[in-house]
Amino acid sequence: MATDSVTESITIAADLPTVYDVVGDYESYPDWLDEFKSAEVLESYDDGWAKQVRFALSSMGLTVHMTLAYTYTDTRVDWRLVDGDMISKNDGSYDMEDNGDGTTTLTYTLEVQSNVPLPGMVRKRIAQKTVTDSLKAIKQRAES
């Protein structure tokens, strides 16, 4: 199966700590990200940040269950797929850059591989839509 990769950036009118907190608040994702149906933190680091999270997502009539493992630096959140029912890869990152003017540039990189046979154009469109919609939702939440 082919791997689809998407990278996109957005400028958010919020400081880096605010953006970081929105990105890392996984359990709230179903409240403001349409495709997320559930999110459960399975394990956390000593500092309280999530180490593993189980998600259920629904997109284009398909429901996907997956568990992601997270690692953190001061300006980056990385994840990799631990377990998934319709995907064999969901690895990515959020890179945050403080622009020095109260805004933050957020770059979302996603690599996904599906176990479900879909045409390449459809797979790529789903990945692109996921990244674009997520960035818009993060921007809206961080700016509110």
Backbone torsions as a table, in degrees:
resi	resn	phi	psi	omega
1	MET	NA	144.8	-179.2
2	ALA	-80.8	150.1	175.7
3	THR	-99.7	132.6	176.7
4	ASP	-104.7	132.5	-179.4
5	SER	-121.3	136.8	178.4
6	VAL	-137.4	136.6	172.2
7	THR	-133.5	132.2	-179.6
8	GLU	-149.2	149.4	-180.0
9	SER	-125.4	156.7	177.0
10	ILE	-147.0	146.7	175.0
11	THR	-97.7	130.6	-175.3
12	ILE	-117.1	133.6	179.3
13	ALA	-82.3	63.4	177.3
14	ALA	-156.2	153.7	-179.9
15	ASP	-73.7	164.2	-175.7
16	LEU	-58.5	-44.6	179.2
17	PRO	-59.7	-35.7	178.4
18	THR	-65.9	-46.7	179.2
19	VAL	-61.9	-43.7	179.8
20	TYR	-58.8	-44.0	-179.5
21	ASP	-64.3	-38.7	178.1
22	VAL	-64.8	-47.1	-179.5
23	VAL	-60.1	-38.7	-174.4
24	GLY	-88.2	0.3	-179.8
25	ASP	-92.4	66.8	-171.0
26	TYR	-59.9	-39.5	-175.9
27	GLU	-64.9	-19.1	177.7
28	SER	-88.8	-9.1	-176.9
29	TYR	-50.3	-44.3	-179.1
30	PRO	-61.8	-20.6	179.8
31	ASP	-74.7	-26.6	-173.3
32	TRP	-137.3	-0.4	173.7
33	LEU	-116.3	110.4	-170.8
34	ASP	-53.6	-41.0	-173.9
35	GLU	-75.9	-15.2	-179.5
36	PHE	-85.1	118.8	-179.6
37	LYS	-95.8	-31.3	175.8
38	SER	-155.7	155.4	177.3
39	ALA	-150.2	127.5	-178.3
40	GLU	-134.9	121.6	176.1
41	VAL	-74.8	120.4	-178.7
42	LEU	-91.4	-30.7	-175.8
43	GLU	-154.8	142.5	179.5
44	SER	-126.1	156.9	171.9
45	TYR	-76.8	168.8	-179.9
46	ASP	-59.2	-29.0	-178.4
47	ASP	-84.1	1.8	176.5
48	GLY	96.8	-14.3	178.5
49	TRP	-72.7	143.0	-177.2
50	ALA	-64.8	135.9	176.1
51	LYS	-99.3	-42.5	175.9
52	GLN	-136.2	136.6	-179.2
53	VAL	-133.9	134.9	175.3
54	ARG	-100.5	129.3	-179.0
55	PHE	-122.2	153.0	164.7
56	ALA	-123.4	127.0	179.8
57	LEU	-125.6	150.7	177.0
58	SER	-128.8	126.9	180.0
59	SER	-149.0	132.3	177.1
60	MET	50.6	40.3	176.0
61	GLY	83.8	-2.0	179.4
62	LEU	-108.7	139.8	173.5
63	THR	-108.5	127.6	-177.4
64	VAL	-115.9	132.8	174.0
65	HIS	-110.2	136.1	179.9
66	MET	-155.3	154.0	173.1
67	THR	-118.7	128.8	-179.6
68	LEU	-115.0	144.5	174.8
69	ALA	-107.2	133.4	-173.9
70	TYR	-114.2	145.6	169.3
71	THR	-132.9	157.2	-170.9
72	TYR	-136.2	144.9	163.5
73	THR	-125.9	-175.8	-177.7
74	ASP	-64.6	-25.3	-175.1
75	THR	-130.6	14.9	-174.8
76	ARG	-149.7	140.8	171.0
77	VAL	-120.8	123.5	178.1
78	ASP	-112.8	150.4	173.1
79	TRP	-143.3	158.6	174.6
80	ARG	-143.4	151.9	-179.9
81	LEU	-72.9	129.5	173.6
82	VAL	-97.0	-43.1	-176.2
83	ASP	-155.5	139.1	178.0
84	GLY	-156.4	147.4	-176.5
85	ASP	-89.8	-31.6	-179.5
86	MET	-116.6	0.4	-179.3
87	ILE	-130.3	147.2	178.0
88	SER	-109.3	-6.3	176.2
89	LYS	-152.8	133.2	169.8
90	ASN	-151.6	84.0	-178.0
91	ASP	-116.8	143.4	-179.1
92	GLY	-172.4	-171.4	-179.3
93	SER	-158.9	154.1	166.3
94	TYR	-113.7	119.4	174.3
95	ASP	-106.2	129.5	-177.5
96	MET	-117.0	129.4	179.3
97	GLU	-121.8	122.2	176.8
98	ASP	-74.9	118.5	-176.9
99	ASN	-83.4	-1.8	175.5
100	GLY	79.5	4.0	-178.4
101	ASP	-128.7	22.6	-178.7
102	GLY	86.9	0.3	177.3
103	THR	-111.5	159.7	179.5
104	THR	-130.5	134.7	171.4
105	THR	-93.6	122.8	179.4
106	LEU	-108.5	124.6	177.2
107	THR	-114.1	124.8	-178.3
108	TYR	-109.4	121.3	175.9
109	THR	-116.2	130.4	-177.7
110	LEU	-134.7	131.9	171.0
111	GLU	-121.7	121.1	-176.5
112	VAL	-133.2	143.3	178.0
113	GLN	-133.8	126.3	-175.8
114	SER	-97.1	144.9	171.8
115	ASN	-88.6	-10.5	-178.6
116	VAL	-91.4	126.8	-179.8
117	PRO	-69.0	109.9	177.1
118	LEU	-129.5	147.7	175.7
119	PRO	-59.7	145.9	-177.8
120	GLY	-52.6	-41.2	-178.9
121	MET	-64.9	-37.6	179.2
122	VAL	-68.7	-46.1	178.3
123	ARG	-57.2	-47.7	-178.3
124	LYS	-63.3	-40.3	-179.7
125	ARG	-65.2	-40.0	177.5
126	ILE	-63.1	-46.0	179.8
127	ALA	-61.9	-45.3	-179.6
128	GLN	-63.4	-42.9	179.9
129	LYS	-63.6	-40.9	178.3
130	THR	-59.1	-48.0	-178.4
131	VAL	-65.7	-49.9	-178.0
132	THR	-61.0	-48.4	-179.0
133	ASP	-64.4	-39.7	179.1
134	SER	-63.8	-45.4	179.4
135	LEU	-60.9	-43.5	178.8
136	LYS	-62.3	-42.8	-179.4
137	ALA	-67.0	-41.3	177.7
138	ILE	-62.8	-43.6	178.4
139	LYS	-58.7	-49.2	-177.7
140	GLN	-61.6	-44.3	-178.2
141	ARG	-68.4	-43.3	-177.9
142	ALA	-67.7	-31.4	-177.9
143	GLU	-84.6	-12.1	-177.4
144	SER	-87.0	NA	NA
